[in-house]
Amino acid sequence: MTQKIKITKERLHTLEFKASIQVHQHPDINNQLNKALKLGNTHKRKVNIIFQDDESIKTMNTTIWAYGTKYVCFKGGVWIPKSRLIEIEF
């Protein structure tokens, strides 16, 4: 398995998502997003987000504040492309 680099949410704004990278998403990623959003907004509970930036696979423990068809929003108004999500661990 590919090693995941652990980052903090404070470093998220320094990552780049410019390259055209195809990631293999968990087949139930939309349900994972719904569950993570409810846990974060209702219970203030964090989840592990696994995603890929332009350099490598990263993991981050945080809450999801919102998401749409193309992006996921985290605290501080930082967004990443939804297409770069791999999996959410609870």
C-alpha positions as a printed NumPy array, in Angstrom:
array([[  0.   ,   0.   ,   0.   ],
       [  1.158,   3.527,  -0.769],
       [  2.398,   5.455,   2.234],
       [  0.18 ,   8.354,   3.285],
       [  1.707,  11.611,   4.478],
       [ -0.06 ,  13.012,   7.528],
       [ -0.694,  16.755,   7.411],
       [ -2.476,  19.282,   9.58 ],
       [ -5.405,  21.356,   8.339],
       [ -3.21 ,  24.45 ,   8.761],
       [ -0.97 ,  23.183,   5.922],
       [ -3.84 ,  22.403,   3.554],
       [ -3.72 ,  25.839,   1.892],
       [ -0.101,  25.182,   0.794],
       [ -0.987,  22.116,  -1.319],
       [ -1.524,  22.239,  -5.065],
       [ -4.25 ,  20.584,  -7.129],
       [ -3.316,  21.784, -10.623],
       [ -2.233,  18.553, -12.337],
       [ -4.711,  16.304, -14.097],
       [ -4.634,  13.301, -11.762],
       [ -7.17 ,  10.481, -11.734],
       [ -7.629,   8.944,  -8.261],
       [ -9.372,   5.706,  -7.377],
       [-12.172,   6.791,  -5.052],
       [-13.934,   4.559,  -2.59 ],
       [-17.134,   3.381,  -4.339],
       [-19.26 ,   4.831,  -1.525],
       [-17.488,   8.226,  -1.322],
       [-20.719,  10.254,  -1.535],
       [-22.263,   8.429,   1.429],
       [-18.982,   8.854,   3.317],
       [-19.137,  12.607,   2.641],
       [-22.729,  12.816,   3.876],
       [-21.889,  10.954,   7.073],
       [-18.731,  13.029,   7.687],
       [-20.635,  16.279,   7.142],
       [-23.317,  15.28 ,   9.662],
       [-20.73 ,  14.155,  12.217],
       [-18.815,  17.413,  11.9  ],
       [-21.735,  19.817,  11.935],
       [-23.912,  18.027,  14.484],
       [-21.451,  16.313,  16.817],
       [-18.235,  18.333,  16.159],
       [-16.523,  15.029,  15.382],
       [-13.43 ,  14.759,  13.194],
       [-12.732,  12.152,  10.518],
       [ -9.635,  11.11 ,   8.568],
       [ -9.717,  12.433,   5.019],
       [ -7.505,  10.586,   2.54 ],
       [ -6.811,  12.522,  -0.652],
       [ -4.171,  13.147,  -3.286],
       [ -2.603,  16.487,  -4.088],
       [ -0.17 ,  17.028,  -6.987],
       [  2.683,  15.334,  -5.078],
       [  1.4  ,  12.387,  -3.03 ],
       [ -1.383,  10.803,  -1.011],
       [ -2.146,  12.712,   2.17 ],
       [ -4.259,  12.085,   5.258],
       [ -5.718,  14.747,   7.505],
       [ -7.85 ,  14.583,  10.651],
       [-10.482,  17.308,  10.467],
       [-14.158,  18.129,  10.057],
       [-15.904,  18.703,   6.742],
       [-17.858,  21.957,   6.81 ],
       [-19.528,  21.698,   3.416],
       [-19.247,  20.123,  -0.004],
       [-20.743,  20.493,  -3.44 ],
       [-20.474,  18.714,  -6.755],
       [-16.85 ,  19.744,  -7.324],
       [-15.269,  20.846,  -4.022],
       [-15.046,  20.005,  -0.312],
       [-14.735,  22.857,   2.213],
       [-12.803,  22.751,   5.473],
       [-12.39 ,  25.258,   8.32 ],
       [-10.961,  28.575,   7.237],
       [-12.596,  28.461,   3.821],
       [-10.013,  26.088,   2.359],
       [-11.352,  23.988,  -0.503],
       [-10.011,  20.895,  -2.273],
       [-11.381,  19.224,  -5.399],
       [-13.874,  16.486,  -4.586],
       [-12.319,  14.455,  -7.41 ],
       [ -9.094,  14.17 ,  -5.347],
       [-10.778,  12.44 ,  -2.382],
       [ -9.872,   8.779,  -2.011],
       [-11.673,   7.765,   1.163],
       [-12.993,   9.013,   4.492],
       [-12.244,   6.992,   7.63 ],
       [-14.478,   7.216,  10.69 ]])
